[in-house]
Every structure is written in structure tokens, then in C-alpha cells.
Amino acid sequence: MYSYSTDGVNSEKEYLERYPGDDLIDVVAFDKYDRDPFYKKTLKFCAELVSTYAKEKGKIAAVSETGGLLAKNHNWWMEVFDILEPYDLSYVLTWRNPYAPTDHGAYGPTPDCPANKSFIEFYNQPKTVFQEEIDSKNIYQKH
């Protein structure tokens, strides 16, 4: 599988500017981090863009990288879920948690993260699926 992923964009033309072609790409995705006041608007626009394009072209849509200021926004996970829930996205990936402390904190849940309540609510949504659920369904059968 090959994925095409850009940073957040403002138009389909901008998104497809360097797209190599439908014959080469399986997954259409984008990266967007919560670093500016336009995050939610851009996240929604890009989610709609990739999910629509994927449906039209027979591709898989995803958010290839995201992350938020969990130490500052304790409801970040559910805010993101509410934005992305209407779209057919195969996955949403948060970037790594830094080994050394940073000013933005972690991008994923940690034992002492103030956004854990929001993450648990996100985790419990019927539309989200995590590795333990995938393992229990044995979708990756060994041949």
C-alpha cells in the first residue's frame, strides 16, 4: 500500500498539487497538528476532502498525523472526535510522545495526562477501534 499525505491544505487543488496518480496511491491522507487557531477548521476541511476523494476514487482515507496540546486542552480527544466522526476515515494517528519533556507535552495518552478523561471517552466511542479489539476479531489471520 502506498499513501499520499500532505500537511493541512485549503483547497483540493493544493492537496493534489503533487499527487502522483490514482494508479500509484491506495491511501489519501493528511497531517494536521493543533498548533494554530485554524486547527479545527482545517481538520474538518481536510477530513471532508480526503474522505470525499477516497470515496470517488476507491481509496482509503486517513488522518496520517495529528496531535494536540493535551496539557492545555483537557477535552482535545472529544473535540477531535466530534469533528471527524461524520467522515469515513480508516485511521487517525497521533505522533509519538517525546522522550524528553517539551512545551507542548504528549500527543498521545500517558498515565498522568490531564486529557485522560477525554481520551477514555474517545476510546469508548462505538466508531473507534483499538488494537486489542482488532486482535480479538482475528482480522489478520495467519495463512
C-alpha positions as CSV (number, residue, x, y, z in Angstrom):
1,M,0.0,0.0,0.0
2,Y,1.1,3.5,-0.8
3,S,-0.1,6.6,0.9
4,Y,-0.2,10.2,-0.2
5,S,-0.2,12.7,2.6
6,T,0.1,16.4,2.8
7,D,0.1,19.0,5.5
8,G,-3.2,20.7,6.1
9,V,-4.4,22.4,2.9
10,N,-7.1,25.0,1.9
11,S,-8.2,23.5,-1.4
12,E,-8.4,20.3,-3.4
13,K,-6.1,21.9,-6.0
14,E,-3.5,22.5,-3.3
15,Y,-4.0,19.0,-1.9
16,L,-3.5,17.3,-5.3
17,E,-0.6,19.6,-6.4
18,R,2.0,16.8,-6.2
19,Y,-0.4,13.8,-6.3
20,P,1.4,11.1,-8.3
21,G,-1.8,9.5,-9.7
22,D,-4.6,7.1,-8.7
23,D,-2.7,4.1,-10.2
24,L,0.0,4.5,-7.6
25,I,-1.8,5.6,-4.4
26,D,-4.0,3.5,-2.1
27,V,-4.4,5.8,0.9
28,V,-5.2,9.6,0.7
29,A,-4.4,11.3,4.0
30,F,-3.2,14.5,5.6
31,D,-1.2,15.7,8.7
32,K,-2.5,18.5,10.9
33,Y,-1.3,19.4,14.3
34,D,-3.2,21.7,16.8
35,R,-0.7,24.5,16.6
36,D,-2.7,27.4,15.3
37,P,-6.2,29.0,15.7
38,F,-7.4,27.4,12.4
39,Y,-6.8,23.8,13.5
40,K,-10.4,22.7,13.9
41,K,-11.5,24.4,10.7
42,T,-8.6,22.9,8.7
43,L,-9.0,19.5,10.3
44,K,-12.7,19.4,9.2
45,F,-12.0,20.7,5.7
46,C,-9.2,18.1,5.1
47,A,-11.2,15.3,6.6
48,E,-14.1,16.1,4.2
49,L,-11.7,16.5,1.3
50,V,-9.8,13.1,1.7
51,S,-13.0,11.2,2.6
52,T,-14.8,12.5,-0.5
53,Y,-11.8,11.9,-2.8
54,A,-11.3,8.4,-1.4
55,K,-15.0,7.5,-2.0
56,E,-14.9,8.9,-5.5
57,K,-11.7,7.1,-6.4
58,G,-12.0,3.9,-4.5
59,K,-9.2,4.8,-2.0
60,I,-8.8,4.7,1.8
61,A,-9.0,8.0,3.7
62,A,-7.0,8.7,6.9
63,V,-5.5,11.3,9.2
64,S,-1.9,10.3,8.9
65,E,-0.6,12.5,11.7
66,T,-2.2,14.7,14.3
67,G,-1.7,15.8,17.9
68,G,-2.8,18.4,20.3
69,L,-1.8,20.4,23.3
70,L,-3.2,17.8,25.8
71,A,-1.7,19.6,28.8
72,K,-3.6,22.7,27.9
73,N,-6.8,21.4,26.3
74,H,-8.2,18.6,28.5
75,N,-11.1,17.9,26.1
76,W,-8.9,17.6,23.0
77,W,-9.8,14.0,22.2
78,M,-13.5,14.5,22.1
79,E,-13.3,17.8,20.3
80,V,-11.3,16.0,17.5
81,F,-13.8,13.0,17.6
82,D,-16.7,15.4,17.1
83,I,-15.1,17.0,14.1
84,L,-14.0,13.7,12.5
85,E,-16.9,11.4,13.4
86,P,-19.1,12.2,10.3
87,Y,-16.3,11.2,7.9
88,D,-15.2,7.7,6.7
89,L,-11.6,7.6,7.9
90,S,-9.7,4.4,8.3
91,Y,-7.4,5.7,11.0
92,V,-6.3,8.7,12.9
93,L,-2.7,8.5,14.1
94,T,-1.2,10.7,16.8
95,W,2.6,11.3,16.6
96,R,5.0,9.9,19.2
97,N,5.2,11.2,22.7
98,P,8.6,12.9,23.2
99,Y,11.1,11.2,25.4
100,A,12.2,14.4,27.0
101,P,9.6,16.9,28.2
102,T,8.6,19.6,25.8
103,D,6.5,22.7,25.9
104,H,3.6,21.0,24.1
105,G,3.6,17.8,26.2
106,A,2.5,14.5,24.9
107,Y,0.5,13.9,21.7
108,G,-0.9,10.6,23.0
109,P,-2.3,9.5,26.3
110,T,0.0,9.0,29.3
111,P,-0.7,7.9,32.8
112,D,-0.7,11.4,34.2
113,C,-2.1,13.3,31.3
114,P,-4.9,15.8,32.2
115,A,-6.7,14.9,29.0
116,N,-7.2,11.2,30.0
117,K,-10.9,11.6,30.8
118,S,-11.4,12.9,27.2
119,F,-9.3,10.1,25.8
120,I,-11.3,7.4,27.7
121,E,-14.5,8.9,26.3
122,F,-12.9,8.9,22.8
123,Y,-11.8,5.3,23.3
124,N,-15.3,4.2,24.3
125,Q,-17.0,5.6,21.2
126,P,-18.6,2.9,19.0
127,K,-16.8,4.3,16.0
128,T,-13.3,4.0,17.4
129,V,-11.3,0.7,17.3
130,F,-8.1,0.0,19.0
131,Q,-5.5,-2.8,18.7
132,E,-7.0,-5.1,21.4
133,E,-10.3,-5.1,19.6
134,I,-8.7,-5.9,16.3
135,D,-6.7,-8.7,17.9
136,S,-9.9,-10.2,19.4
137,K,-11.6,-10.2,16.0
138,N,-8.6,-12.0,14.4
139,I,-8.8,-10.0,11.2
140,Y,-5.2,-10.6,10.5
141,Q,-5.4,-14.4,10.0
142,K,-2.1,-16.2,9.5
143,H,-2.0,-18.4,6.4
